[in-house]
Amino acid sequence: MPEPMRTDPQAPQSIEVILSDPTGPLWGKIIAFEKVFSTGAIGYYSNGFIVNPISKERYWANFTFTLQGSKPEIE
């Protein structure tokens, strides 16, 4: 696979994604880890359940964060 067009040497290996209602209740936290996507772009990916703190309903969540401009050009 070609090298990414752009990288971020200062980016950590993982990031914490915190989800909360604008009024404050915490819905959940998920750790997203570095990933090289099938397109060759780099970023972070995670998935997991998020719980509504009031109703206790569970939501399946997918998080993708892609470094803009990292997708390699295909020749």
Buried (B, 14 or more C-beta within 10 A) or exposed (E): EEEBBEEEEEBEEEBEBEBEEEEEEEBBEBEBEBBEBEEBBBBBBBEBEBBEBEEEEEEEBEBEBBBEEBBBEEE
